[in-house]
Amino acid sequence: MFALVLLAVVAGALAQRLAGLGFGLLVSPVLVVLLGPFDGVMIINLCGAASSLLILSRVWRHVSWRRYFGLAASALAGVVPGAWLASHVPEAPLEICIGVLLVLGLLASQRLDRSSWRAGGPVPMVTLGVSSGLMNAAAGVGGPAITAYAIVTRWEQKSFGATLQPYFATTGLSSLLSKYLFSGGHLPALQGWQWLGIFGSMLLGIVAGDLLSGRVPPGSVRRIVVLIAYAGAISTVSKGMLELTLG
């Protein structure tokens, strides 16, 4: 069964390198089912931050630091309540609510994408940044809210994907630290060879993404981003419904 964890990590790191996000969205359902909800999301936070830091060295020159600081500051305001929810609220109802809100947000964003209207100013940045931080800490899926921000602001894909790397490193590490403190110092109980396998799979996915980077058109990458966001939202709802049914 651990081979499924490694396969999911490879796929998540590959998506992260190509589209700028996707690690948590692809890995979360697998790790939560196999390793448990709290441990699974903690590992996602850690590996997502690590993969983002590794990718950052390759995309540094395309990062929009002004947008990064605005989004990161907003997200940090949502990380603490998200970590508290993950530690104290039953996960299934929380995941269902988060997934439904993600789907509604993406549908609204895509409708706006077909119009000539363009969002600007601090309101969408703060609102969606806080939402992303909360969802990243609570369920390991902070990407869809940021995807919605990119759509409504018409953010160019190369800069968007690059800026997400320091952003996800910040939210991942802060989510991990917050949940560690709220849980009284709990850490995932993995053996040394399992940690090595996870990080090795993450590196493999990043290298594969490097080889494919530049060969995929920007429009296709953006569609991949949106599809990943929908997949993450739907999988979050499905997992919550399954837990309610079985529990």
NUMARRO-792174 format. One record per atom (N, C-alpha, C): residue number from 1; x, y negated, z; atom name. Coordinates in Angstrom, 3 decimals. Layout:
N
nr;c1;c2;c3;atom
NUM;X;Y;Z;CA
...
***
This chain:
247
nr;c1;c2;c3;atom
1;0.816;1.209;0.000;N
1;0.000;0.000;0.000;CA
1;0.856;-1.268;0.000;C
2;2.042;-1.176;0.602;N
2;2.888;-2.368;0.643;CA
2;3.347;-2.764;-0.751;C
3;3.359;-1.807;-1.690;N
3;3.714;-2.141;-3.073;CA
3;2.730;-3.154;-3.661;C
4;1.463;-3.104;-3.237;N
4;0.477;-4.080;-3.702;CA
4;0.818;-5.473;-3.187;C
5;1.316;-5.544;-1.967;N
5;1.754;-6.828;-1.423;CA
5;2.874;-7.401;-2.285;C
6;3.869;-6.573;-2.619;N
6;5.010;-7.034;-3.412;CA
6;4.568;-7.462;-4.815;C
7;3.659;-6.712;-5.413;N
7;3.160;-7.064;-6.746;CA
7;2.425;-8.402;-6.713;C
8;1.621;-8.609;-5.678;N
8;0.902;-9.872;-5.550;CA
8;1.868;-11.039;-5.358;C
9;2.939;-10.830;-4.612;N
9;3.922;-11.888;-4.394;CA
9;4.616;-12.254;-5.703;C
10;4.968;-11.263;-6.523;N
10;5.575;-11.534;-7.834;CA
10;4.630;-12.377;-8.686;C
11;3.358;-11.979;-8.754;N
11;2.378;-12.712;-9.559;CA
11;2.177;-14.129;-9.036;C
12;2.119;-14.276;-7.714;N
12;1.927;-15.601;-7.138;CA
12;3.098;-16.524;-7.412;C
13;4.329;-16.014;-7.273;N
13;5.513;-16.839;-7.535;CA
13;5.613;-17.205;-9.008;C
14;5.237;-16.282;-9.893;N
14;5.236;-16.568;-11.334;CA
14;4.255;-17.686;-11.655;C
15;3.036;-17.609;-11.109;N
15;2.038;-18.661;-11.322;CA
15;2.512;-19.995;-10.755;C
16;3.154;-19.945;-9.582;N
16;3.649;-21.170;-8.952;CA
16;4.683;-21.857;-9.835;C
17;5.558;-21.074;-10.449;N
17;6.601;-21.650;-11.303;CA
17;6.023;-22.227;-12.588;C
18;5.039;-21.556;-13.173;N
18;4.485;-22.006;-14.452;CA
18;3.508;-23.164;-14.293;C
19;2.610;-23.057;-13.318;N
19;1.507;-24.004;-13.200;CA
19;1.660;-24.986;-12.053;C
20;2.643;-24.763;-11.174;N
20;2.827;-25.655;-10.044;CA
20;2.090;-25.204;-8.802;C
21;1.124;-24.311;-8.949;N
21;0.384;-23.760;-7.824;CA
21;-0.093;-22.368;-8.183;C
22;-0.644;-21.671;-7.213;N
22;-1.188;-20.349;-7.479;CA
22;-0.690;-19.282;-6.539;C
23;0.355;-19.585;-5.747;N
23;0.886;-18.555;-4.865;CA
23;-0.172;-18.097;-3.856;C
24;-0.697;-19.042;-3.088;N
24;-1.692;-18.681;-2.085;CA
24;-2.962;-18.126;-2.698;C
25;-3.381;-18.690;-3.844;N
25;-4.625;-18.265;-4.475;CA
25;-4.574;-16.812;-4.917;C
26;-3.428;-16.386;-5.446;N
26;-3.311;-15.021;-5.923;CA
26;-2.940;-14.039;-4.811;C
27;-2.152;-14.486;-3.851;N
27;-1.637;-13.578;-2.825;CA
27;-2.595;-13.440;-1.646;C
28;-3.358;-14.489;-1.348;N
28;-4.199;-14.497;-0.159;CA
28;-5.139;-13.298;-0.051;C
29;-5.927;-12.964;-1.096;N
29;-6.859;-11.834;-0.932;CA
29;-6.146;-10.527;-0.593;C
30;-4.993;-10.288;-1.222;N
30;-4.275;-9.028;-1.009;CA
30;-3.688;-8.964;0.391;C
31;-2.993;-10.019;0.806;N
31;-2.325;-10.004;2.109;CA
31;-3.315;-10.002;3.257;C
32;-4.423;-10.709;3.104;N
32;-5.410;-10.742;4.187;CA
32;-6.048;-9.370;4.377;C
33;-6.345;-8.690;3.266;N
33;-6.948;-7.363;3.363;CA
33;-5.960;-6.355;3.949;C
34;-4.695;-6.394;3.514;N
34;-3.727;-5.377;3.911;CA
34;-3.051;-5.668;5.246;C
35;-2.860;-6.953;5.574;N
35;-2.096;-7.306;6.768;CA
35;-2.938;-7.983;7.847;C
36;-4.200;-8.262;7.548;N
36;-5.045;-8.950;8.518;CA
36;-5.121;-10.436;8.222;C
37;-6.198;-11.084;8.644;N
37;-6.421;-12.486;8.273;CA
37;-5.390;-13.453;8.827;C
38;-5.044;-13.317;10.092;N
38;-4.132;-14.305;10.679;CA
38;-2.705;-14.089;10.185;C
39;-2.212;-12.840;10.261;N
39;-0.857;-12.545;9.798;CA
39;-0.715;-12.811;8.305;C
40;-1.743;-12.426;7.539;N
40;-1.670;-12.614;6.087;CA
40;-1.495;-14.067;5.695;C
41;-2.293;-14.956;6.301;N
41;-2.212;-16.375;5.953;CA
41;-0.899;-16.980;6.457;C
42;-0.405;-16.522;7.600;N
42;0.888;-17.020;8.082;CA
42;2.006;-16.680;7.103;C
43;1.996;-15.457;6.571;N
43;3.011;-15.059;5.590;CA
43;2.859;-15.861;4.305;C
44;1.617;-16.122;3.901;N
44;1.375;-16.937;2.708;CA
44;1.929;-18.345;2.901;C
45;1.674;-18.931;4.069;N
45;2.203;-20.262;4.354;CA
45;3.724;-20.281;4.271;C
46;4.376;-19.282;4.869;N
46;5.832;-19.231;4.882;CA
46;6.402;-19.012;3.483;C
47;5.887;-18.014;2.773;N
47;6.411;-17.701;1.443;CA
47;6.053;-18.776;0.424;C
48;4.864;-19.360;0.572;N
48;4.494;-20.448;-0.328;CA
48;5.421;-21.636;-0.182;C
49;5.774;-21.967;1.065;N
49;6.705;-23.068;1.301;CA
49;8.088;-22.723;0.765;C
50;8.534;-21.485;0.983;N
50;9.862;-21.077;0.512;CA
50;9.941;-21.093;-1.013;C
51;8.913;-20.580;-1.686;N
51;8.938;-20.578;-3.154;CA
51;8.896;-21.993;-3.705;C
52;8.142;-22.877;-3.062;N
52;8.081;-24.268;-3.514;CA
52;9.439;-24.945;-3.379;C
53;10.158;-24.679;-2.286;N
53;11.480;-25.275;-2.107;CA
53;12.460;-24.763;-3.160;C
54;12.367;-23.481;-3.508;N
54;13.237;-22.935;-4.541;CA
54;12.920;-23.527;-5.910;C
55;11.640;-23.679;-6.207;N
55;11.242;-24.238;-7.500;CA
55;11.571;-25.723;-7.583;C
56;11.531;-26.430;-6.446;N
56;11.762;-27.876;-6.430;CA
56;13.101;-28.248;-7.051;C
57;14.123;-27.430;-6.844;N
57;15.442;-27.737;-7.406;CA
57;15.427;-27.747;-8.927;C
58;14.445;-27.089;-9.539;N
58;14.359;-27.019;-10.997;CA
58;13.497;-28.120;-11.588;C
59;12.642;-28.738;-10.789;N
59;11.689;-29.725;-11.325;CA
59;11.826;-31.076;-10.638;C
60;12.896;-31.285;-9.901;N
60;13.092;-32.467;-9.064;CA
60;12.842;-33.769;-9.818;C
61;13.365;-33.867;-11.038;N
61;13.322;-35.141;-11.770;CA
61;11.916;-35.518;-12.216;C
62;10.983;-34.583;-12.163;N
62;9.610;-34.880;-12.603;CA
62;8.667;-35.182;-11.437;C
63;9.170;-35.162;-10.201;N
63;8.322;-35.382;-9.031;CA
63;7.906;-36.848;-8.933;C
64;6.616;-37.082;-8.702;N
64;6.113;-38.429;-8.412;CA
64;6.099;-38.588;-6.896;C
65;7.160;-39.195;-6.360;N
65;7.307;-39.263;-4.905;CA
65;6.260;-40.166;-4.276;C
66;5.796;-41.176;-4.993;N
66;4.748;-42.032;-4.442;CA
66;3.477;-41.227;-4.195;C
67;3.095;-40.403;-5.158;N
67;1.908;-39.569;-4.980;CA
67;2.156;-38.482;-3.932;C
68;3.365;-37.964;-3.908;N
68;3.661;-36.937;-2.898;CA
68;3.442;-37.469;-1.489;C
69;3.999;-38.635;-1.182;N
69;3.884;-39.161;0.178;CA
69;2.427;-39.449;0.544;C
70;1.642;-39.964;-0.412;N
70;0.233;-40.232;-0.138;CA
70;-0.551;-38.955;0.110;C
71;-0.331;-37.944;-0.735;N
71;-1.049;-36.685;-0.573;CA
71;-0.591;-35.925;0.669;C
72;0.722;-35.920;0.920;N
72;1.237;-35.186;2.077;CA
72;0.738;-35.797;3.382;C
73;0.739;-37.117;3.460;N
73;0.249;-37.769;4.681;CA
73;-1.227;-37.449;4.897;C
74;-2.002;-37.436;3.826;N
74;-3.421;-37.101;3.937;CA
74;-3.604;-35.647;4.348;C
75;-2.821;-34.760;3.736;N
75;-2.952;-33.333;4.029;CA
75;-2.611;-33.016;5.475;C
76;-1.599;-33.684;6.016;N
76;-1.200;-33.413;7.396;CA
76;-2.333;-33.724;8.372;C
77;-3.187;-34.676;7.992;N
77;-4.337;-34.986;8.843;CA
77;-5.345;-33.838;8.864;C
78;-5.314;-32.981;7.840;N
78;-6.224;-31.845;7.801;CA
78;-5.618;-30.548;8.294;C
79;-4.277;-30.482;8.396;N
79;-3.612;-29.241;8.784;CA
79;-3.952;-28.838;10.218;C
80;-3.897;-29.789;11.148;N
80;-4.123;-29.458;12.560;CA
80;-5.535;-28.924;12.791;C
81;-6.607;-29.606;12.328;N
81;-7.934;-29.008;12.515;CA
81;-8.090;-27.688;11.774;C
82;-7.424;-27.546;10.596;N
82;-7.495;-26.272;9.881;CA
82;-6.843;-25.151;10.657;C
83;-5.699;-25.435;11.288;N
83;-5.013;-24.426;12.101;CA
83;-5.854;-24.063;13.326;C
84;-6.501;-25.068;13.910;N
84;-7.366;-24.793;15.064;CA
84;-8.539;-23.905;14.660;C
85;-9.146;-24.201;13.513;N
85;-10.256;-23.382;13.027;CA
85;-9.810;-21.949;12.778;C
86;-8.618;-21.792;12.163;N
86;-8.119;-20.451;11.878;CA
86;-7.893;-19.654;13.154;C
87;-7.581;-20.349;14.240;N
87;-7.271;-19.674;15.503;CA
87;-8.497;-19.428;16.364;C
88;-9.596;-20.189;16.156;N
88;-10.724;-20.125;17.092;CA
88;-12.082;-19.809;16.463;C
89;-12.236;-20.006;15.160;N
89;-13.534;-19.796;14.513;CA
89;-13.511;-18.466;13.757;C
90;-14.600;-17.687;13.802;N
90;-14.662;-16.451;13.015;CA
90;-14.341;-16.723;11.552;C
91;-13.470;-15.910;10.997;N
91;-12.935;-16.215;9.672;CA
91;-13.964;-16.082;8.556;C
92;-14.839;-15.078;8.626;N
92;-15.754;-14.830;7.517;CA
92;-16.657;-16.029;7.200;C
93;-17.383;-16.606;8.190;N
93;-18.198;-17.784;7.871;CA
93;-17.367;-18.964;7.369;C
94;-16.173;-19.123;7.953;N
94;-15.308;-20.221;7.535;CA
94;-14.892;-20.061;6.077;C
95;-14.511;-18.842;5.693;N
95;-14.077;-18.597;4.319;CA
95;-15.212;-18.805;3.326;C
96;-16.422;-18.372;3.678;N
96;-17.557;-18.552;2.771;CA
96;-17.823;-20.038;2.531;C
97;-17.822;-20.833;3.597;N
97;-18.054;-22.275;3.458;CA
97;-16.959;-22.926;2.616;C
98;-15.713;-22.572;2.879;N
98;-14.599;-23.144;2.127;CA
98;-14.704;-22.780;0.649;C
99;-14.976;-21.495;0.360;N
99;-15.057;-21.065;-1.028;CA
99;-16.168;-21.752;-1.793;C
100;-17.335;-21.910;-1.157;N
100;-18.462;-22.585;-1.816;CA
100;-18.116;-24.043;-2.107;C
101;-17.510;-24.701;-1.141;N
101;-17.113;-26.099;-1.355;CA
101;-16.084;-26.226;-2.458;C
102;-15.169;-25.254;-2.559;N
102;-14.166;-25.286;-3.626;CA
102;-14.825;-25.174;-5.001;C
103;-15.750;-24.235;-5.136;N
103;-16.426;-24.062;-6.421;CA
103;-17.192;-25.324;-6.808;C
104;-17.930;-25.907;-5.854;N
104;-18.683;-27.135;-6.134;CA
104;-17.746;-28.275;-6.523;C
105;-16.615;-28.374;-5.808;N
105;-15.665;-29.433;-6.123;CA
105;-15.056;-29.276;-7.504;C
106;-14.725;-28.039;-7.888;N
106;-14.140;-27.812;-9.209;CA
106;-15.162;-28.052;-10.318;C
107;-16.412;-27.627;-10.099;N
107;-17.454;-27.883;-11.096;CA
107;-17.653;-29.378;-11.310;C
108;-17.693;-30.126;-10.199;N
108;-17.848;-31.573;-10.308;CA
108;-16.661;-32.208;-11.006;C
109;-15.466;-31.727;-10.698;N
109;-14.260;-32.288;-11.301;CA
109;-14.217;-32.020;-12.797;C
110;-14.608;-30.811;-13.217;N
110;-14.597;-30.496;-14.640;CA
110;-15.649;-31.313;-15.399;C
111;-16.762;-31.577;-14.756;N
111;-17.779;-32.421;-15.394;CA
111;-17.233;-33.837;-15.590;C
112;-16.517;-34.317;-14.574;N
112;-15.894;-35.634;-14.696;CA
112;-14.804;-35.626;-15.763;C
113;-14.132;-34.477;-15.927;N
113;-13.053;-34.383;-16.910;CA
113;-13.567;-34.564;-18.327;C
114;-14.837;-34.253;-18.545;N
114;-15.424;-34.391;-19.887;CA
114;-15.926;-35.803;-20.147;C
115;-15.927;-36.634;-19.130;N
115;-16.376;-38.016;-19.297;CA
115;-15.170;-38.943;-19.415;C
116;-15.437;-40.196;-19.687;N
116;-14.353;-41.175;-19.812;CA
116;-13.991;-41.796;-18.467;C
117;-14.738;-41.435;-17.404;N
117;-14.477;-42.014;-16.090;CA
117;-13.191;-41.460;-15.502;C
118;-12.447;-42.333;-14.853;N
118;-11.191;-41.922;-14.227;CA
118;-11.125;-42.474;-12.814;C
119;-10.832;-41.603;-11.863;N
119;-10.746;-42.021;-10.464;CA
119;-9.401;-42.682;-10.193;C
120;-9.377;-43.570;-9.236;N
120;-8.145;-44.231;-8.846;CA
120;-8.255;-44.725;-7.415;C
121;-7.132;-45.218;-6.895;N
121;-7.148;-45.753;-5.546;CA
121;-6.945;-44.688;-4.491;C
122;-7.016;-45.090;-3.225;N
122;-6.704;-44.161;-2.134;CA
122;-7.820;-43.199;-1.763;C
123;-9.080;-43.489;-2.114;N
123;-10.190;-42.657;-1.640;CA
123;-10.083;-41.207;-2.118;C
124;-9.942;-40.938;-3.423;N
124;-9.820;-39.522;-3.825;CA
124;-8.551;-38.870;-3.292;C
125;-7.465;-39.623;-3.202;N
125;-6.216;-39.063;-2.683;CA
125;-6.366;-38.627;-1.223;C
126;-6.954;-39.492;-0.399;N
126;-7.102;-39.183;1.016;CA
126;-8.119;-38.059;1.214;C
127;-9.265;-38.165;0.552;N
127;-10.335;-37.178;0.740;CA
127;-9.888;-35.782;0.327;C
128;-9.335;-35.661;-0.871;N
128;-8.938;-34.346;-1.366;CA
128;-7.643;-33.868;-0.721;C
129;-6.783;-34.803;-0.306;N
129;-5.576;-34.416;0.414;CA
129;-5.897;-33.799;1.765;C
130;-6.810;-34.426;2.513;N
130;-7.237;-33.871;3.803;CA
130;-7.891;-32.503;3.591;C
131;-8.737;-32.397;2.573;N
131;-9.400;-31.115;2.287;CA
131;-8.376;-30.033;1.971;C
132;-7.364;-30.376;1.191;N
132;-6.337;-29.406;0.831;CA
132;-5.553;-28.948;2.054;C
133;-5.172;-29.883;2.916;N
133;-4.438;-29.517;4.118;CA
133;-5.246;-28.623;5.033;C
134;-6.522;-28.944;5.216;N
134;-7.386;-28.130;6.074;CA
134;-7.531;-26.720;5.515;C
135;-7.768;-26.608;4.199;N
135;-7.978;-25.292;3.606;CA
135;-6.685;-24.490;3.554;C
136;-5.552;-25.166;3.397;N
136;-4.275;-24.465;3.391;CA
136;-4.001;-23.836;4.755;C
137;-4.262;-24.595;5.822;N
137;-4.026;-24.082;7.173;CA
137;-5.040;-23.007;7.551;C
138;-6.293;-23.180;7.140;N
138;-7.347;-22.258;7.551;CA
138;-7.343;-20.963;6.756;C
139;-7.083;-21.048;5.436;N
139;-7.239;-19.868;4.584;CA
139;-6.089;-19.650;3.616;C
140;-5.065;-20.516;3.620;N
140;-3.930;-20.339;2.725;CA
140;-4.208;-20.726;1.295;C
141;-5.264;-21.513;1.042;N
141;-5.625;-21.898;-0.329;CA
141;-5.823;-23.412;-0.406;C
142;-4.728;-24.137;-0.461;N
142;-4.810;-25.587;-0.558;CA
142;-4.788;-26.110;-1.980;C
143;-4.588;-25.230;-2.967;N
143;-4.430;-25.663;-4.346;CA
143;-5.669;-26.207;-5.033;C
144;-6.860;-25.597;-4.868;N
144;-8.026;-26.083;-5.609;CA
144;-8.376;-27.541;-5.349;C
145;-8.273;-28.010;-4.116;N
145;-8.596;-29.411;-3.837;CA
145;-7.630;-30.349;-4.550;C
146;-6.355;-29.972;-4.601;N
146;-5.371;-30.793;-5.309;CA
146;-5.582;-30.707;-6.814;C
147;-6.024;-29.555;-7.306;N
147;-6.370;-29.436;-8.727;CA
147;-7.504;-30.393;-9.077;C
148;-8.498;-30.482;-8.196;N
148;-9.599;-31.421;-8.423;CA
148;-9.077;-32.851;-8.482;C
149;-8.128;-33.191;-7.607;N
149;-7.540;-34.538;-7.631;CA
149;-6.826;-34.782;-8.956;C
150;-6.091;-33.794;-9.445;N
150;-5.373;-33.956;-10.711;CA
150;-6.339;-34.173;-11.869;C
151;-7.481;-33.472;-11.829;N
151;-8.454;-33.602;-12.913;CA
151;-9.085;-34.988;-12.923;C
152;-9.547;-35.453;-11.771;N
152;-10.280;-36.722;-11.744;CA
152;-9.352;-37.924;-11.939;C
153;-8.051;-37.753;-11.700;N
153;-7.110;-38.870;-11.902;CA
153;-6.343;-38.741;-13.209;C
154;-6.606;-37.676;-13.981;N
154;-5.921;-37.442;-15.265;CA
154;-4.404;-37.367;-15.073;C
155;-3.999;-36.653;-14.074;N
155;-2.577;-36.534;-13.761;CA
155;-1.906;-35.623;-14.787;C
156;-0.840;-36.107;-15.387;N
156;-0.101;-35.343;-16.401;CA
156;0.484;-34.069;-15.789;C
157;0.397;-32.924;-16.531;N
157;0.687;-31.606;-15.975;CA
157;2.115;-31.469;-15.450;C
158;3.114;-31.966;-16.201;N
158;4.503;-31.758;-15.778;CA
158;4.783;-32.438;-14.445;C
159;4.321;-33.674;-14.297;N
159;4.507;-34.392;-13.042;CA
159;3.676;-33.768;-11.932;C
160;2.460;-33.353;-12.256;N
160;1.582;-32.713;-11.275;CA
160;2.214;-31.443;-10.712;C
161;2.668;-30.551;-11.611;N
161;3.262;-29.300;-11.173;CA
161;4.524;-29.503;-10.360;C
162;5.330;-30.496;-10.740;N
162;6.570;-30.760;-9.998;CA
162;6.279;-31.341;-8.621;C
163;5.331;-32.261;-8.541;N
163;5.029;-32.928;-7.273;CA
163;4.410;-31.968;-6.269;C
164;3.738;-30.933;-6.761;N
164;3.143;-29.958;-5.850;CA
164;4.186;-29.176;-5.057;C
165;5.425;-29.118;-5.547;N
165;6.420;-28.301;-4.853;CA
165;6.812;-28.891;-3.489;C
166;7.230;-30.147;-3.394;N
166;7.460;-30.688;-2.047;CA
166;6.175;-30.777;-1.235;C
167;5.044;-30.975;-1.928;N
167;3.758;-31.049;-1.220;CA
167;3.434;-29.719;-0.544;C
168;3.535;-28.604;-1.279;N
168;3.220;-27.297;-0.699;CA
168;4.251;-26.867;0.330;C
169;5.502;-27.288;0.158;N
169;6.503;-26.996;1.188;CA
169;6.120;-27.683;2.495;C
170;5.657;-28.926;2.399;N
170;5.262;-29.683;3.588;CA
170;4.037;-29.076;4.256;C
171;2.997;-28.797;3.475;N
171;1.766;-28.262;4.063;CA
171;1.954;-26.834;4.562;C
172;2.754;-26.035;3.849;N
172;2.973;-24.664;4.276;CA
172;3.696;-24.575;5.606;C
173;4.769;-25.348;5.746;N
173;5.546;-25.310;6.982;CA
173;4.772;-25.919;8.151;C
174;4.042;-27.004;7.897;N
174;3.264;-27.616;8.979;CA
174;2.112;-26.707;9.395;C
175;1.494;-26.005;8.442;N
175;0.425;-25.049;8.780;CA
175;0.982;-23.901;9.602;C
176;2.139;-23.400;9.204;N
176;2.764;-22.300;9.930;CA
176;3.088;-22.704;11.365;C
177;3.670;-23.873;11.531;N
177;4.029;-24.346;12.868;CA
177;2.783;-24.567;13.732;C
178;1.742;-25.160;13.157;N
178;0.519;-25.428;13.921;CA
178;-0.130;-24.141;14.401;C
179;-0.208;-23.134;13.518;N
179;-0.832;-21.870;13.916;CA
179;0.027;-21.107;14.910;C
180;1.330;-21.237;14.786;N
180;2.227;-20.617;15.761;CA
180;1.970;-21.190;17.157;C
181;1.803;-22.506;17.229;N
181;1.564;-23.153;18.521;CA
181;0.176;-22.826;19.057;C
182;-0.855;-22.881;18.195;N
182;-2.223;-22.608;18.642;CA
182;-2.410;-21.158;19.073;C
183;-1.632;-20.231;18.490;N
183;-1.788;-18.811;18.807;CA
183;-0.909;-18.367;19.964;C
184;-0.181;-19.287;20.557;N
184;0.685;-18.934;21.676;CA
184;1.963;-18.230;21.263;C
185;2.451;-18.519;20.063;N
185;3.724;-17.955;19.619;CA
185;3.612;-16.653;18.855;C
186;2.452;-16.379;18.255;N
186;2.269;-15.135;17.499;CA
186;3.012;-15.200;16.164;C
187;3.676;-14.092;15.787;N
187;4.343;-13.951;14.500;CA
187;3.951;-12.620;13.865;C
188;3.915;-12.546;12.521;N
188;3.575;-11.284;11.858;CA
188;4.558;-10.178;12.224;C
189;4.043;-8.984;12.473;N
189;4.875;-7.849;12.890;CA
189;5.315;-7.046;11.670;C
190;6.279;-7.596;10.921;N
190;6.843;-6.900;9.767;CA
190;8.261;-6.447;10.087;C
191;8.660;-5.331;9.477;N
191;10.020;-4.843;9.637;CA
191;10.958;-5.619;8.717;C
192;12.266;-5.505;9.002;N
192;13.252;-6.257;8.230;CA
192;13.211;-5.954;6.743;C
193;13.063;-4.672;6.373;N
193;13.047;-4.323;4.957;CA
193;11.800;-4.880;4.258;C
194;10.711;-5.044;5.019;N
194;9.500;-5.612;4.420;CA
194;9.674;-7.095;4.126;C
195;10.309;-7.823;5.055;N
195;10.615;-9.235;4.791;CA
195;11.520;-9.372;3.576;C
196;12.551;-8.523;3.490;N
196;13.464;-8.578;2.344;CA
196;12.720;-8.276;1.047;C
197;11.817;-7.311;1.086;N
197;11.040;-6.983;-0.103;CA
197;10.161;-8.136;-0.554;C
198;9.537;-8.818;0.390;N
198;8.678;-9.951;0.054;CA
198;9.486;-11.085;-0.578;C
199;10.610;-11.435;0.031;N
199;11.409;-12.535;-0.519;CA
199;12.069;-12.142;-1.838;C
200;12.452;-10.869;-1.981;N
200;12.990;-10.422;-3.265;CA
200;11.948;-10.497;-4.370;C
201;10.712;-10.117;-4.066;N
201;9.630;-10.201;-5.044;CA
201;9.331;-11.652;-5.409;C
202;9.429;-12.528;-4.425;N
202;9.213;-13.945;-4.685;CA
202;10.272;-14.485;-5.655;C
203;11.521;-14.114;-5.454;N
203;12.595;-14.546;-6.353;CA
203;12.389;-13.985;-7.755;C
204;11.947;-12.737;-7.843;N
204;11.694;-12.127;-9.150;CA
204;10.623;-12.895;-9.914;C
205;9.552;-13.281;-9.223;N
205;8.498;-14.048;-9.880;CA
205;8.971;-15.407;-10.350;C
206;9.820;-16.069;-9.556;N
206;10.339;-17.388;-9.935;CA
206;11.243;-17.272;-11.163;C
207;12.103;-16.249;-11.189;N
207;12.990;-16.047;-12.344;CA
207;12.174;-15.777;-13.603;C
208;11.143;-14.949;-13.488;N
208;10.271;-14.685;-14.639;CA
208;9.594;-15.960;-15.110;C
209;9.175;-16.799;-14.153;N
209;8.570;-18.082;-14.515;CA
209;9.552;-19.004;-15.203;C
210;10.820;-18.992;-14.770;N
210;11.856;-19.784;-15.436;CA
210;12.002;-19.379;-16.893;C
211;11.965;-18.084;-17.149;N
211;12.125;-17.589;-18.511;CA
211;10.957;-17.993;-19.409;C
212;9.763;-18.081;-18.821;N
212;8.574;-18.433;-19.605;CA
212;8.306;-19.931;-19.643;C
213;8.931;-20.677;-18.720;N
213;8.679;-22.120;-18.648;CA
213;9.091;-22.810;-19.948;C
214;8.234;-23.707;-20.419;N
214;8.496;-24.417;-21.666;CA
214;7.952;-23.712;-22.886;C
215;7.621;-22.453;-22.753;N
215;7.063;-21.709;-23.880;CA
215;5.548;-21.698;-23.867;C
216;4.965;-22.158;-22.770;N
216;3.504;-22.213;-22.641;CA
216;3.058;-23.665;-22.808;C
217;2.146;-23.975;-23.748;N
217;1.700;-25.359;-23.968;CA
217;1.069;-25.958;-22.721;C
218;1.230;-27.294;-22.514;N
218;0.662;-27.947;-21.329;CA
218;-0.842;-27.724;-21.166;C
219;-1.587;-27.736;-22.282;N
219;-3.026;-27.510;-22.190;CA
219;-3.349;-26.129;-21.659;C
220;-2.580;-25.147;-22.087;N
220;-2.794;-23.787;-21.600;CA
220;-2.451;-23.686;-20.123;C
221;-1.380;-24.380;-19.714;N
221;-0.998;-24.365;-18.304;CA
221;-2.100;-24.969;-17.456;C
222;-2.692;-26.083;-17.913;N
222;-3.770;-26.706;-17.139;CA
222;-4.973;-25.777;-17.020;C
223;-5.287;-25.059;-18.107;N
223;-6.395;-24.096;-18.032;CA
223;-6.074;-22.970;-17.051;C
224;-4.809;-22.560;-17.029;N
224;-4.392;-21.538;-16.067;CA
224;-4.604;-22.051;-14.644;C
225;-4.239;-23.321;-14.428;N
225;-4.404;-23.921;-13.101;CA
225;-5.865;-23.866;-12.664;C
226;-6.760;-24.273;-13.539;N
226;-8.184;-24.309;-13.196;CA
226;-8.720;-22.894;-12.968;C
227;-8.313;-21.944;-13.826;N
227;-8.758;-20.563;-13.661;CA
227;-8.266;-19.980;-12.338;C
228;-7.016;-20.297;-11.984;N
228;-6.478;-19.829;-10.709;CA
228;-7.276;-20.418;-9.552;C
229;-7.612;-21.707;-9.677;N
229;-8.382;-22.354;-8.619;CA
229;-9.750;-21.698;-8.449;C
230;-10.434;-21.406;-9.566;N
230;-11.719;-20.718;-9.485;CA
230;-11.554;-19.319;-8.890;C
231;-10.514;-18.623;-9.327;N
231;-10.285;-17.271;-8.809;CA
231;-10.078;-17.297;-7.301;C
232;-9.318;-18.279;-6.832;N
232;-9.086;-18.384;-5.395;CA
232;-10.357;-18.694;-4.631;C
233;-11.182;-19.599;-5.176;N
233;-12.428;-19.962;-4.511;CA
233;-13.391;-18.776;-4.449;C
234;-13.540;-18.081;-5.573;N
234;-14.467;-16.951;-5.625;CA
234;-13.981;-15.809;-4.735;C
235;-12.664;-15.558;-4.758;N
235;-12.137;-14.479;-3.910;CA
235;-12.310;-14.800;-2.429;C
236;-12.224;-16.085;-2.082;N
236;-12.421;-16.490;-0.692;CA
236;-13.852;-16.214;-0.241;C
237;-14.818;-16.571;-1.091;N
237;-16.224;-16.287;-0.765;CA
237;-16.465;-14.787;-0.682;C
238;-15.927;-14.044;-1.650;N
238;-16.148;-12.589;-1.693;CA
238;-15.581;-11.926;-0.450;C
239;-14.375;-12.348;-0.040;N
239;-13.758;-11.748;1.128;CA
239;-14.578;-12.039;2.382;C
240;-15.083;-13.280;2.492;N
240;-15.909;-13.631;3.633;CA
240;-17.207;-12.830;3.672;C
241;-17.838;-12.659;2.527;N
241;-19.066;-11.881;2.462;CA
241;-18.813;-10.415;2.815;C
242;-17.687;-9.870;2.334;N
242;-17.347;-8.487;2.639;CA
242;-17.117;-8.292;4.132;C
243;-16.428;-9.249;4.742;N
243;-16.168;-9.157;6.188;CA
243;-17.460;-9.250;6.993;C
244;-18.401;-10.107;6.548;N
244;-19.678;-10.188;7.229;CA
244;-20.466;-8.890;7.099;C
245;-20.392;-8.291;5.899;N
245;-21.134;-7.059;5.652;CA
245;-20.569;-5.900;6.477;C
246;-19.241;-5.792;6.505;N
246;-18.604;-4.680;7.220;CA
246;-18.604;-4.908;8.737;C
247;-18.578;-6.202;9.131;N
247;-18.495;-6.481;10.564;CA
247;-19.833;-6.546;11.223;C
***
